[in-house]
Amino acid sequence: MHDITERKQAEAQIRALNAELEQRVIERTAQLQAANRAKDELLVREQTARADAEAANRMKDEFLATLSHELRTPLNAILGWAQLLRTRKFDPDTINRALETIERNARSQTQLVGDILDVSRIIRGKVRLNIRSIRLSPLIEAALDSVRPAAEAKMIDLQAIYDSTSQPISGDPERIQQVIWNLLSNAIKFTPQNGRVEVQLLQGSRSISIQVSDTGRGINPKFLPHVFDRFRQADNSITRSHGGLGLGLAIVRHLVELHGGTVQAESAGEGQGATFTVTFPLVSPPDSETAESSSLSLGQKTTCHPDKLAGLRILVVDDEADTRDFLTTLLEQSGATVIALESTRMAVDFLTGATDQIPNLLVSDIHMPEEDGYALIRQVRAIASDRNLILPAVALTACAGVEDRTQLLLAGFQIHVPKPIDAEEFMAVIVNLTGRASSV
């Protein structure tokens, strides 16, 4: 009996040990399985991250290749025609065609640089808006005027449908005109000859929409969700038929969202055209007078009479000899006497020693070596105060943001002209600032 009891106890202990061992095996197996799952998940994440990094690198390489191509392409036409004009003789029609080509390609390159700078500001969160009450119809008209030559060159039917009495919105007129211009330019770029581009202004009870539609190449449904992504294009190959950096629509989305609006793209597919709709909230109550005046001022230019600036002395300060030569020629053709100097020190010395040759206007670059335009305007204001002089000042700078303009005005400049300089716009500024706008 005693042996039987001991045997049963031993068997029970063995069963308990076996059960404990089985439990440990189960737990250990579960731990190993969990570790393997975690390892697999980590591997998947690493593979995904690697694939994303490789895709990002490909996009970066493609963008840099595209950037190089897009920046060099206008230079090819500019330098090519410049060399031909210097070394050969052409009839007037060919010369005009050459100059138009140079100007068109220079403006194209300016737009590319502007897009890159805008994206840089967007990434750094440095875009600032000059908000006011504005109407959209004058901005649409200004954008249409800008793109009409490109549409006519392709014999595209460019149509606009809108009510000029539509309610105002709250926004930055320059940035919203940029949005409209980008959408119209994009539509014209991807619309073949004899196609149609239409812009509509659609007003609702609480919002107003700008709709740009075209009969162009359309958008592949797979690419449609990415159409507003930075550096993304439906065709990134070197054999693509359309230029650009793939930044315009990304800029549109960001600027629209900064205004509290929305933008969407629709297309039935390739070859079916596309429609882009931008929607902004309405302003209540409307401020029609402010809206009209602020909007209309954007595209106004002044035609300058050959003797419009006769009798005026203008001091031009810029460290770049080519810019000084250009501005001197431009101003002298309108009758002004120009004193062109290359540094802040030379300008201050001239003003300090001048007696009967005090200029009527100062035009100064901002980014100059040793002493910049801000240093110059501080010293000029001190000299003007001591000698009881009135000397209006124009700032020339490639930094054209709202914060830059505000800083320039606070420093003592009356107005800022962005580089590259548009001759007509620059002369309009000079004429208005010197009080010659109404003179003959």
C-alpha positions, 0 to 999 in steps of 0.5 A: 500500500505504501509503495502504491501511494508513493508511486501515485505521488510521484506520478502526480509530481511528474504530471505537475512538472509536465504541465508546468513545462508545457506552460513554459513552452507555451509562454516561450513560444508566444514570446518567440512568436511575438518577437518574430512578429515585432521583427517582421513588423520592424523589417516591413517598416524598414523596407517601407522607409527605405522605399520611401527614401529611395522614392524621395531621392528619385523625386529629388533627382528628377526635380533637380534634373528638371530644374537644370533643364528648365533653367537652361532652356530659356538661357539657350534662347536668350544667349543664342539670340544675343550672340546673333544680334551682336555678330550679324545684321538682321532686318527689323522684323527679325530683330523684333522677333529676337527681342520678343523671344529674349523677353519671353524667355527671361520672363519664363526664367523669372517665373521659375525662380519665383516659384522656387522662392515661393515653395521655399517660403511655404516650407519654412512657413514664411508666407505672409498675406497683406489682407484687405477687402477685394473683388475677384473680377478685376483680378481675373481681368488682370490675370487674363490680360497676362495669359492672353498672348500665350493663348493667342499663340496657340489659337486657344479660345479664352473665355471669361464668364463672371459678374463684375458686381460680385461680393468681395472676399478678404484676401491678398490681391497679389497672391490671389491674382497669382492663384488665378494666373497659375491656374490659367497658365496651367490650363493653356499649357496643357490645352492643344491648339484650337482648344478652349479655356474658360474661367467662371466666377460662381457666387454662392450664399456664403462663398464664391468660386473661381472655376478654370476648365479646359479641353486639354490633355486631362489628368490620369485618375491614378495621378489625380490625388497627387496633382497638388503635391510639390515636385510631382508631375504626371510626366517626369520623363525627359521626353515630356512635351510640357515644361515646368517644375511641378510647383505651380499647383502646390503653390495654388493649394497653399495660397488658397488654404492660407485664405481659408479656402479650398481647391479641387481638381476634376478630370474624366481622364486623359484626353478629357480636359480638366476643371480646377475650382477654387472657393473662398468665403465671402466677406460681410458687409462688403467694402466696395470702394476699398475692394475696387481701388485696391484691385484695380491698382495692381495692373495699372501702368503709366505710359511715359512721354520721352520728356516726362522726367525733363529737369529731374535729377535722379541718383541711382545707387547699385553695385552692379554695373549692368543694372546702373547702365540699364537704369541710366539709359531708361531714365535718360530716355525720359529726359532725366539727368542721372547720377549713377554710383556704385556704393553707399559711401560714394552716394553719401559723399556725393550728397554731403558735397552736393550744393546745387546738384541735389537730386530729386529722387533716390533709386537704390539697390538694397543688397550691396557689399560693405554698406547695404541700402538700409545703411544708405537710407539711414544716412540719407534721411539724416542728411535730408533732415539736417539740410531740410531736404525732401528726397523720395527714395525707391528701393530695388530688391529681389526680396519681394515679400510682405515683410520685406516691403514693410521693413523697407517702408519703415526704414524710410523708402517710399516704395519698393520695386522688385527685381528683375525690374519691369521697365514700364512698371518702374517708370510708372513708379518714378512718374507717380513718385515725382509728381509727373503723372499729370504733366505733359 
